[in-house]
Amino acid sequence: MQPYIICDNQMANNDDLFKKIIAHAKEYGYIFPSSEIYDGLSAVYDYGPYGCELKNNIRNYWWKSMVQMHENIVGIDSAIFMHPKVWKASGHVDAFNDPLIDNKDSKKRYRADVLVEDYLQKIEDKIEKEVEKASKRFEPFDEQMFRQTNGRVLEYKKKMDEVHTRFAACMEAGNWDDLKQLIVDLEIVCPISGSRNWTDVRQFNLMFATQMGSVADGADTVYLRPETAQGIFINFLNVQKTARMKIPFGIAQTGKAFRNEIVARQFIFRMKEFEQMEMQFFVRPGDELQWFDYWKQARIRWHESLGIGSDMYRYHDHEKLAHYANAATDIEFKFPFGFKELEGIHSRTDFDLKAHQQHSGKKMQYFDPETNESYVPYVIETSIGLDRMFLAILSKAYTEETLEDNSIRTVLKIPPVLAPVKVAVLPLVKKDGMPEKAREILNLLQCNFMCQYDEKDAIGRRYRRQDAIGTPFCITVDNETFENNTVTLRERDSMQQERISVNNIENKLFQLLKFKIQ
Ligand code: GAP
């Protein structure tokens, strides 16, 4: 008999949920703190056996949809080190800064903007709680209670608007004295010391610098790239010419990026070493907003094609634009700690190519055979953090279910195309020729699918182990296999089993695991 799921519990308390996800990721070989035997390194993480598979699969899913599915997008793999002038031209040397503030009592350093954002988040949480409480209390409808709740929510909203307005003004003008004053006025305290004894706000550049060349030769300061995008811009002409690309066309790249993030938090959400998947799409000047809309839609479709629910995503259109952009939006994901940026889509105008043209003295122009004109193309960028995407998938996948027999099943409901292990092949018992038959099936499948063989412990425990790592399918060899050449195929989420012919396993898995990329 199949066990029934009585209750599918994505858990009431999000803090608890997040802690459980982090613990699960470590216990099941997804993510380890870096240098753990030396007590770890802040905001740096290592991916374990299942983690690196999931990461590869996400990267591959992105690459297929961007490069393989688009005739007019090609990929590159540029070096992490670039000429230091690249970062001068891009504006990162002068302006890639975070405003930092120290608490004089705890000696802890914070991002001043994050302190205010956290304050705003707390008000937003209060509003959500009021609304949630009210929805339970208003049956039967009580007008007085309704008015009181409404009044409180309006008060909170008014406060949020006021803070938002002041905050946006400080950030826009880079007025750090006002930002400090805002922190003081809001009576924000240091979470460690509980005091309001703050230093002034100072600017801190996020790039990691190192030296290239020997001291005798006169070493140059080079930077670990803080984004992969500049490697695309500086190769624009090389790629356009060698791949004979015609505008509109895109260049995609995945790879490591490095930022000296002072405020390390939320696990792999904000890291010092992380991976980006970026695509720069070069268009005719004047066409950029139309392409911006196109990529805005295309990227949300990509996310939704994974089938984890469109309610998990929302757009956040930027009101305040970076100096180089004429439109920008974030695709935000509902992480356990709230909606946060997952991907950015930016209309970057011709800022980057023009800046490189100016600093390098090399023309960054495209001759358009359709209009007989040469111009510096405009650019639409799509930029997503691979680690952030990983966290989105993992946090949505983590589920605890109470089964009919009151046992708890922990299962990672990772979309099957992304799952680290696709199939587990299991002999029902370790005798009667079952292990040999199971290994025969394993040999048949492992060329095309990431498989696992497991014969240790009772079958129920082995199913739970596969559930915990998110394996979507288990194939079990049992006595009947020798009677009619069939096996059972168990599906992870429903736990339903069906009998299928051994001859049909490969085809069936190909169907179930087919890429359906938008
Ligand atoms: N080239 C544009 C660019 O780098 P960004 O908004 O700074 O834009 C793009 O970064 C994406 O990279 C973000 O949406 C996020 O997913 C990811 N990302 C940025 N900083 C990160 C960090 N410290 N840790 C993990 N992911 C990060």
Boltz pocket constraint, residues with backbone or C-beta under 6 A from the ligand:
constraints:
  - pocket:
      binder: B
      contacts: [[A, 226], [A, 227], [A, 228], [A, 229], [A, 259], [A, 261], [A, 268], [A, 269], [A, 270], [A, 271], [A, 272], [A, 274], [A, 275], [A, 276], [A, 278], [A, 341], [A, 342], [A, 343], [A, 344], [A, 381], [A, 383], [A, 384], [A, 385], [A, 386], [A, 387], [A, 388]]
      max_distance: 6.0
